Amino acid sequence: MFFKMSDYISYQELPALMGIEKGDIILLSSDITDLYIQCRKHGEKLDLNVLLDKFQEAIGPEGTLLIPTYNWGFCKGKTFDYKNSPSKTGVIGDTALKRKDFRRTKHPIYSFAVWGKDIDYLCSLDDVESFGPNSPFAYLEKNHGKNAFIGGASLRNCFTYIHYMEQKLGAPYRFSKMFKAPYIDLEGKESEQEYAMYVRDLDIDVVCAPDPFVDILYEQHLVKSGYINGVLYEIINFDDVTPIIEKDILYNRSKNLCTYKGQ
């Protein structure tokens, strides 16, 4: 657990309080609504560029920071513009996309704003699959990454990494579906492209409810969490949770990640 502080703590101290370290590879999932409210309540202006700066300082140039900039318009046939399509997963992603020190990965559905040591590698990836073996999610598994969560973007509702594991292990309630739409690349060239997402099979009567699975992670003390200024923060290490996810998908899906109705 993080310490529960009675006095107000500046948001600029958050990376240190969360235990972010030099060389960390961090996937930062965030909903800063509560953070903004607490800053305003205590007379502090929340500057998201400063917050990003503090995460960069915490991990240093030997670390890598990934911020989700997902946009599902491509699935509906809408044009994905590498430079201009906004993030649908929080304003921190949009803030990062406007900065010159961040670059965006190529996938039109599950892209990331990236900074740090492995920026060139991540931005060179062009896996057709959202959660394939050459995706940023695979990189996070192979390189001992961590997922940090801020506020409403919690482990219970924003743990996208689970879908990567579902595809890796061939979860029977999902399948890879191709989508085609216009794509404007970094150079401004437009062409029609096809990319895939591992989607739930609606013909299979299944309910996906990750709460029991997250409870298991907490029970096994694999989540570092706590409240700072009344805002929830969580961190997990992919090395710790990947074997648990794998076991659940392969052997125990009736109890945790997904439940087949009637069973």
Solvent accessible surface area in square Angstrom, and as a share of the most:
residue,aa,sasa,rsa
1,M,151,0.67
2,F,11,0.05
3,F,162,0.68
4,K,144,0.61
5,M,70,0.31
6,S,117,0.76
7,D,108,0.56
8,Y,64,0.24
9,I,26,0.13
10,S,29,0.18
11,Y,5,0.02
12,Q,75,0.34
13,E,86,0.39
14,L,1,0.00
15,P,4,0.02
16,A,81,0.63
17,L,50,0.25
18,M,1,0.00
19,G,28,0.27
20,I,14,0.07
21,E,106,0.47
22,K,131,0.56
23,G,31,0.30
24,D,15,0.08
25,I,23,0.11
26,I,0,0.00
27,L,4,0.02
28,L,0,0.00
29,S,9,0.06
30,S,13,0.08
31,D,57,0.30
32,I,26,0.13
33,T,77,0.45
34,D,67,0.35
35,L,3,0.02
36,Y,101,0.38
37,I,89,0.45
38,Q,38,0.17
39,C,1,0.01
40,R,174,0.64
41,K,146,0.62
42,H,86,0.38
43,G,73,0.70
44,E,39,0.18
45,K,175,0.74
46,L,24,0.12
47,D,55,0.28
48,L,28,0.14
49,N,66,0.34
50,V,41,0.24
51,L,0,0.00
52,L,0,0.00
53,D,52,0.27
54,K,55,0.23
55,F,0,0.00
56,Q,19,0.08
57,E,100,0.45
58,A,22,0.17
59,I,0,0.00
60,G,4,0.03
61,P,107,0.68
62,E,86,0.38
63,G,0,0.00
64,T,1,0.00
65,L,0,0.00
66,L,0,0.00
67,I,3,0.02
68,P,12,0.07
69,T,0,0.00
70,Y,10,0.04
71,N,16,0.08
72,W,91,0.32
73,G,15,0.14
74,F,4,0.02
75,C,32,0.19
76,K,158,0.67
77,G,41,0.39
78,K,126,0.53
79,T,62,0.36
80,F,4,0.02
81,D,26,0.14
82,Y,26,0.10
83,K,132,0.56
84,N,110,0.56
85,S,12,0.08
86,P,65,0.41
87,S,9,0.06
88,K,124,0.53
89,T,42,0.25
90,G,29,0.28
91,V,77,0.44
92,I,2,0.01
93,G,1,0.01
94,D,38,0.20
95,T,22,0.13
96,A,0,0.00
97,L,49,0.24
98,K,171,0.73
99,R,44,0.16
100,K,205,0.87
101,D,56,0.29
102,F,10,0.04
103,R,106,0.39
104,R,7,0.02
105,T,3,0.02
106,K,72,0.31
107,H,15,0.07
108,P,1,0.00
109,I,0,0.00
110,Y,17,0.07
111,S,1,0.01
112,F,0,0.00
113,A,0,0.00
114,V,0,0.00
115,W,44,0.16
116,G,16,0.15
117,K,139,0.59
118,D,32,0.16
119,I,27,0.14
120,D,94,0.49
121,Y,110,0.42
122,L,0,0.00
123,C,10,0.06
124,S,67,0.43
125,L,22,0.11
126,D,82,0.42
127,D,25,0.13
128,V,67,0.38
129,E,40,0.18
130,S,3,0.02
131,F,3,0.01
132,G,1,0.01
133,P,95,0.60
134,N,85,0.43
135,S,3,0.02
136,P,11,0.07
137,F,0,0.00
138,A,1,0.01
139,Y,6,0.02
140,L,0,0.00
141,E,35,0.15
142,K,128,0.54
143,N,56,0.29
144,H,119,0.53
145,G,0,0.00
146,K,39,0.16
147,N,1,0.00
148,A,0,0.00
149,F,1,0.00
150,I,0,0.00
151,G,5,0.05
152,G,36,0.35
153,A,6,0.05
154,S,13,0.08
155,L,1,0.01
156,R,92,0.34
157,N,102,0.52
158,C,49,0.29
159,F,13,0.06
160,T,22,0.13
161,Y,0,0.00
162,I,12,0.06
163,H,50,0.22
164,Y,9,0.03
165,M,1,0.00
166,E,3,0.01
167,Q,37,0.16
168,K,109,0.46
169,L,43,0.21
170,G,47,0.45
171,A,2,0.02
172,P,67,0.42
173,Y,0,0.00
174,R,36,0.13
175,F,94,0.39
176,S,48,0.31
177,K,94,0.40
178,M,91,0.40
179,F,29,0.12
180,K,112,0.47
181,A,2,0.02
182,P,35,0.22
183,Y,15,0.06
184,I,38,0.19
185,D,42,0.22
186,L,93,0.46
187,E,139,0.62
188,G,51,0.49
189,K,140,0.60
190,E,102,0.46
191,S,43,0.28
192,E,112,0.50
193,Q,69,0.31
194,E,85,0.38
195,Y,14,0.05
196,A,0,0.00
197,M,30,0.13
198,Y,19,0.07
199,V,25,0.14
200,R,87,0.32
201,D,34,0.18
202,L,144,0.72
203,D,138,0.71
204,I,50,0.25
205,D,84,0.44
206,V,8,0.05
207,V,68,0.39
208,C,51,0.30
209,A,43,0.33
210,P,47,0.30
211,D,69,0.36
212,P,53,0.34
213,F,0,0.00
214,V,0,0.00
215,D,55,0.29
216,I,42,0.21
217,L,0,0.00
218,Y,70,0.27
219,E,125,0.56
220,Q,93,0.41
221,H,162,0.72
222,L,40,0.20
223,V,17,0.10
224,K,84,0.36
225,S,5,0.03
226,G,1,0.01
227,Y,101,0.39
228,I,1,0.01
229,N,21,0.11
230,G,59,0.57
231,V,2,0.01
232,L,43,0.22
233,Y,1,0.00
234,E,4,0.02
235,I,16,0.08
236,I,1,0.01
237,N,40,0.21
238,F,1,0.00
239,D,65,0.34
240,D,66,0.34
241,V,0,0.00
242,T,14,0.08
243,P,74,0.46
244,I,36,0.18
245,I,0,0.00
246,E,65,0.29
247,K,131,0.55
248,D,5,0.02
249,I,2,0.01
250,L,72,0.36
251,Y,169,0.64
252,N,48,0.24
253,R,66,0.24
254,S,60,0.39
255,K,142,0.60
256,N,11,0.05
257,L,7,0.03
258,C,2,0.01
259,T,52,0.30
260,Y,36,0.14
261,K,112,0.48
262,G,91,0.87
263,Q,166,0.74
